[in-house]
Amino acid sequence: MELAAKKAMLAELAEYQLNSVVSRSILDKKTGTVTLFAFDKDQKLSEHTAPFDALVYILEGECLISISGEPHRLGAGEAIILPANRPHALQAPKRFKMLLVMIKSESSGK
């Protein structure tokens, strides 16, 4: 589905799949990306880093995010910044959907 100039319910654009993490690219430009994720219960992304800042916005469910070893529990409607070059990991204590917005530019360090 092409979303340009069309409204959409983001949470409906990716369906949960048993024992899986589903991702769907919404925008993919050289300046940044917007990706929708649907995590089934008990799924996770292991600790990793990214060279750019990213915004995580929880659309539904609940997520555990660790940033540089510090745990954060987020629910629907909540957001957090994943700072560039800092290790982070995600866990799904129950199913959740999130929007990841990555801005591809140098971090200002602020």
VOFI-445577 format. One line per field, with one value per residue: residue in one letter; x, y, z of N, C-alpha, C, CB in turn. Coordinates in nm, 3 decimals. Glycine has a CB too. Example, Ala and Ser with C-alpha at 12.3 -4.5 7.8 and 13.67 -1.06 7.14 Angstrom:
<nodes>
rest <- (a|s)
nu <- (1.319|1.285)
nv <- (-0.569|-0.225)
nw <- (0.780|0.708)
cau <- (1.230|1.367)
cav <- (-0.450|-0.106)
caw <- (0.780|0.714)
cu <- (1.320|1.290)
cv <- (-0.330|0.003)
cw <- (0.780|0.787)
cbu <- (1.131|1.408)
cbv <- (-0.447|-0.060)
cbw <- (0.905|0.572)
</nodes>
This chain:
<nodes>
rest <- (m|e|l|a|a|k|k|a|m|l|a|e|l|a|e|y|q|l|n|s|v|v|s|r|s|i|l|d|k|k|t|g|t|v|t|l|f|a|f|d|k|d|q|k|l|s|e|h|t|a|p|f|d|a|l|v|y|i|l|e|g|e|c|l|i|s|i|s|g|e|p|h|r|l|g|a|g|e|a|i|i|l|p|a|n|r|p|h|a|l|q|a|p|k|r|f|k|m|l|l|v|m|i|k|s|e|s|s|g|k)
nu <- (0.085|0.071|0.142|0.163|0.016|-0.217|-0.438|-0.387|-0.431|-0.182|-0.118|-0.258|-0.119|0.074|0.069|0.052|0.263|0.291|0.539|0.726|0.896|0.772|0.835|0.771|0.845|0.779|0.863|1.160|1.431|1.731|1.783|1.656|1.454|1.130|0.979|0.753|0.689|0.585|0.576|0.559|0.450|0.708|0.914|1.223|1.474|1.810|2.083|2.223|2.380|2.321|2.413|2.281|2.044|1.726|1.370|1.140|0.808|0.539|0.269|0.071|0.019|0.294|0.633|0.972|1.260|1.604|1.859|2.187|2.217|2.026|1.699|1.376|1.029|0.771|0.447|0.146|0.120|0.341|0.681|1.033|1.371|1.629|1.953|2.218|2.480|2.469|2.430|2.138|1.843|1.545|1.244|0.954|0.722|0.458|0.251|0.334|0.321|0.522|0.646|0.930|1.141|1.406|1.659|1.887|2.151|2.430|2.474|2.400|2.485|2.347)
nv <- (-0.119|0.207|0.493|0.764|1.076|0.965|0.867|0.649|0.382|0.319|0.096|-0.107|-0.176|-0.370|-0.704|-0.926|-1.213|-1.549|-1.624|-1.441|-1.147|-0.888|-0.664|-0.356|-0.141|0.199|0.450|0.509|0.674|0.853|1.029|0.933|0.681|0.526|0.282|0.021|-0.207|-0.529|-0.719|-1.046|-1.204|-1.254|-1.225|-1.076|-0.824|-0.854|-0.703|-0.420|-0.161|0.156|0.388|0.628|0.857|0.745|0.739|0.572|0.479|0.357|0.184|-0.003|-0.234|-0.351|-0.280|-0.367|-0.188|-0.170|0.058|0.122|-0.056|0.034|-0.023|0.030|0.057|0.067|0.170|0.172|0.466|0.587|0.710|0.695|0.804|0.649|0.685|0.763|0.530|0.405|0.110|-0.090|-0.286|-0.477|-0.613|-0.821|-0.846|-0.896|-0.904|-0.637|-0.333|-0.108|0.209|0.299|0.562|0.670|0.905|1.001|1.151|1.331|1.291|1.539|1.528|1.632)
nw <- (0.000|-0.097|0.083|0.043|0.064|0.164|0.422|0.704|0.937|1.139|1.306|1.186|0.962|0.985|1.068|1.349|1.378|1.468|1.703|1.594|1.467|1.291|1.028|0.858|0.606|0.592|0.506|0.324|0.293|0.194|0.396|0.617|0.788|0.826|1.004|1.068|1.327|1.442|1.720|1.835|2.141|2.379|2.195|2.073|2.012|1.998|2.182|2.025|1.826|1.664|1.411|1.416|1.571|1.694|1.709|1.905|1.903|2.075|1.957|2.030|2.298|2.504|2.581|2.656|2.681|2.670|2.725|2.696|2.909|3.090|3.196|3.043|3.052|2.828|2.722|2.520|2.330|2.437|2.405|2.319|2.286|2.110|2.154|1.925|1.862|2.111|2.297|2.261|2.332|2.267|2.406|2.416|2.646|2.618|2.324|2.099|1.907|1.723|1.608|1.437|1.394|1.222|1.204|0.975|1.036|1.172|1.521|1.758|2.014|2.223)
cau <- (0.000|0.142|0.080|0.178|-0.108|-0.332|-0.437|-0.383|-0.416|-0.052|-0.117|-0.321|-0.034|0.157|-0.003|0.132|0.283|0.330|0.683|0.801|0.899|0.738|0.864|0.720|0.900|0.679|0.945|1.301|1.501|1.870|1.784|1.599|1.357|1.017|0.949|0.654|0.722|0.488|0.647|0.476|0.490|0.838|1.015|1.315|1.588|1.925|2.154|2.294|2.390|2.293|2.494|2.194|1.936|1.598|1.255|1.051|0.675|0.462|0.132|-0.016|0.090|0.395|0.768|1.084|1.376|1.725|1.950|2.312|2.194|1.917|1.570|1.262|0.904|0.686|0.316|0.083|0.119|0.467|0.792|1.166|1.479|1.745|2.064|2.316|2.600|2.452|2.368|1.999|1.777|1.400|1.177|0.807|0.658|0.335|0.254|0.330|0.355|0.592|0.694|1.069|1.178|1.550|1.706|2.026|2.241|2.520|2.416|2.454|2.536|2.266)
cav <- (0.000|0.335|0.580|0.906|1.154|0.885|0.840|0.508|0.342|0.255|-0.036|-0.205|-0.201|-0.489|-0.803|-1.015|-1.349|-1.634|-1.640|-1.362|-1.001|-0.846|-0.522|-0.303|-0.010|0.300|0.544|0.473|0.781|0.863|1.113|0.862|0.575|0.505|0.139|-0.032|-0.340|-0.603|-0.823|-1.141|-1.223|-1.315|-1.201|-0.971|-0.787|-0.856|-0.575|-0.371|-0.015|0.217|0.510|0.746|0.864|0.691|0.755|0.457|0.516|0.234|0.198|-0.086|-0.333|-0.310|-0.313|-0.342|-0.143|-0.145|0.150|0.122|-0.133|0.090|-0.072|0.121|-0.010|0.160|0.123|0.241|0.612|0.638|0.714|0.713|0.821|0.560|0.769|0.704|0.463|0.349|-0.022|-0.103|-0.413|-0.471|-0.737|-0.816|-0.926|-0.935|-0.848|-0.492|-0.272|0.019|0.282|0.339|0.672|0.692|1.025|0.974|1.266|1.323|1.323|1.664|1.500|1.703)
caw <- (0.000|-0.103|0.182|0.010|0.055|0.205|0.566|0.737|1.077|1.136|1.372|1.098|0.846|1.011|1.149|1.432|1.332|1.580|1.729|1.497|1.462|1.155|1.002|0.731|0.576|0.555|0.427|0.321|0.220|0.239|0.516|0.731|0.762|0.916|0.995|1.161|1.376|1.524|1.795|1.908|2.281|2.410|2.091|2.112|1.929|2.087|2.196|1.908|1.818|1.534|1.400|1.415|1.669|1.648|1.796|1.914|1.950|2.095|1.907|2.113|2.377|2.602|2.536|2.745|2.605|2.748|2.659|2.774|3.031|3.171|3.146|3.028|3.015|2.754|2.681|2.407|2.337|2.491|2.310|2.376|2.188|2.116|2.110|1.834|1.913|2.245|2.282|2.303|2.304|2.286|2.445|2.416|2.751|2.549|2.189|2.085|1.778|1.741|1.492|1.454|1.305|1.230|1.134|0.934|1.040|1.286|1.651|1.813|2.146|2.323)
cu <- (0.088|0.069|0.088|0.041|-0.233|-0.324|-0.440|-0.379|-0.288|-0.052|-0.179|-0.233|0.063|0.081|0.096|0.145|0.341|0.483|0.771|0.802|0.877|0.774|0.809|0.774|0.788|0.745|1.089|1.372|1.644|1.882|1.723|1.498|1.245|0.975|0.851|0.695|0.605|0.564|0.546|0.531|0.621|0.943|1.104|1.411|1.706|1.998|2.235|2.306|2.352|2.370|2.413|2.093|1.809|1.492|1.173|0.920|0.591|0.316|0.032|0.070|0.193|0.531|0.868|1.203|1.489|1.815|2.073|2.292|2.083|1.782|1.463|1.142|0.814|0.556|0.263|0.079|0.248|0.579|0.923|1.265|1.586|1.863|2.162|2.432|2.591|2.380|2.225|1.945|1.628|1.346|1.027|0.752|0.518|0.342|0.256|0.365|0.420|0.628|0.836|1.101|1.326|1.588|1.854|2.107|2.328|2.447|2.481|2.512|2.458|2.166)
cv <- (0.124|0.432|0.728|0.970|1.073|0.864|0.689|0.492|0.260|0.114|-0.145|-0.243|-0.317|-0.580|-0.883|-1.150|-1.428|-1.649|-1.560|-1.214|-0.964|-0.699|-0.483|-0.161|0.084|0.406|0.498|0.573|0.788|0.948|1.046|0.758|0.578|0.360|0.100|-0.174|-0.398|-0.720|-0.916|-1.154|-1.300|-1.301|-1.086|-0.939|-0.779|-0.723|-0.544|-0.220|0.029|0.349|0.640|0.740|0.805|0.718|0.627|0.507|0.389|0.261|0.118|-0.188|-0.272|-0.363|-0.285|-0.305|-0.116|-0.054|0.164|0.055|-0.082|0.047|0.037|0.038|0.094|0.093|0.207|0.391|0.671|0.626|0.732|0.731|0.716|0.641|0.693|0.643|0.414|0.215|-0.023|-0.239|-0.396|-0.609|-0.715|-0.904|-0.972|-0.869|-0.695|-0.452|-0.139|0.078|0.326|0.445|0.699|0.811|1.004|1.102|1.250|1.362|1.449|1.644|1.570|1.610)
cw <- (0.000|-0.011|0.147|-0.011|0.085|0.355|0.589|0.889|1.083|1.194|1.285|0.979|0.864|1.105|1.233|1.363|1.448|1.585|1.634|1.529|1.317|1.140|0.866|0.714|0.529|0.466|0.434|0.231|0.270|0.365|0.638|0.689|0.866|0.896|1.104|1.198|1.454|1.587|1.859|2.050|2.291|2.299|2.135|1.999|2.025|2.083|2.071|1.916|1.677|1.529|1.406|1.529|1.608|1.754|1.789|1.973|1.957|2.054|1.989|2.186|2.470|2.560|2.648|2.656|2.702|2.665|2.748|2.910|3.121|3.115|3.144|2.985|2.950|2.717|2.567|2.430|2.391|2.387|2.385|2.260|2.215|2.065|2.020|1.912|2.057|2.231|2.336|2.261|2.332|2.317|2.446|2.527|2.709|2.412|2.192|1.942|1.804|1.606|1.526|1.348|1.324|1.144|1.102|0.921|1.163|1.414|1.704|1.952|2.257|2.386)
cbu <- (-0.096|0.149|0.145|0.267|-0.120|-0.337|-0.557|-0.260|-0.542|0.048|-0.193|-0.453|0.042|0.297|-0.086|0.070|0.377|0.263|0.719|0.744|1.035|0.585|1.017|0.563|1.011|0.616|0.930|1.323|1.430|1.958|1.710|1.534|1.426|0.898|1.078|0.510|0.849|0.364|0.740|0.473|0.379|0.817|0.948|1.393|1.566|2.020|2.244|2.223|2.533|2.137|2.571|2.120|1.912|1.609|1.169|1.112|0.608|0.470|0.125|-0.125|0.157|0.358|0.805|1.116|1.342|1.798|1.883|2.364|2.318|1.926|1.522|1.292|0.834|0.757|0.220|-0.058|0.005|0.504|0.774|1.207|1.539|1.723|2.138|2.369|2.715|2.371|2.452|1.912|1.839|1.330|1.226|0.751|0.650|0.204|0.133|0.425|0.230|0.718|0.601|1.166|1.093|1.628|1.684|2.027|2.162|2.642|2.433|2.346|2.679|2.194)
cbv <- (0.000|0.390|0.558|0.923|1.214|0.749|0.908|0.438|0.260|0.339|-0.028|-0.151|-0.077|-0.449|-0.898|-1.030|-1.355|-1.771|-1.785|-1.383|-0.941|-0.869|-0.493|-0.305|-0.020|0.366|0.691|0.325|0.918|0.920|1.241|0.959|0.437|0.607|0.055|-0.029|-0.336|-0.654|-0.761|-1.280|-1.296|-1.461|-1.169|-1.011|-0.649|-0.971|-0.578|-0.414|0.035|0.239|0.507|0.757|1.010|0.539|0.879|0.341|0.624|0.185|0.155|-0.157|-0.432|-0.360|-0.232|-0.467|-0.015|-0.280|0.290|0.266|-0.139|0.245|-0.187|0.235|-0.077|0.212|0.125|0.187|0.657|0.561|0.827|0.590|0.967|0.426|0.826|0.810|0.554|0.447|-0.128|0.011|-0.529|-0.413|-0.785|-0.860|-0.846|-0.890|-0.897|-0.425|-0.257|0.000|0.405|0.217|0.800|0.565|1.156|0.898|1.402|1.413|1.206|1.771|1.539|1.821)
cbw <- (0.122|-0.250|0.316|-0.116|-0.083|0.130|0.636|0.672|1.130|1.210|1.504|1.047|0.813|1.071|1.059|1.573|1.206|1.569|1.719|1.359|1.519|1.124|1.011|0.727|0.468|0.682|0.478|0.272|0.238|0.129|0.489|0.825|0.763|0.889|1.006|1.098|1.463|1.438|1.902|1.836|2.359|2.438|1.954|2.238|1.850|2.050|2.318|1.777|1.855|1.512|1.272|1.279|1.716|1.618|1.755|2.001|1.856|2.244|1.762|2.028|2.287|2.745|2.411|2.836|2.522|2.787|2.631|2.793|3.107|3.177|3.232|2.922|3.141|2.629|2.798|2.383|2.421|2.620|2.207|2.467|2.194|2.031|2.232|1.736|1.902|2.339|2.353|2.244|2.389|2.161|2.584|2.279|2.882|2.630|2.109|2.184|1.686|1.826|1.456|1.443|1.333|1.187|1.221|0.801|1.042|1.265|1.751|1.818|2.153|2.261)
</nodes>
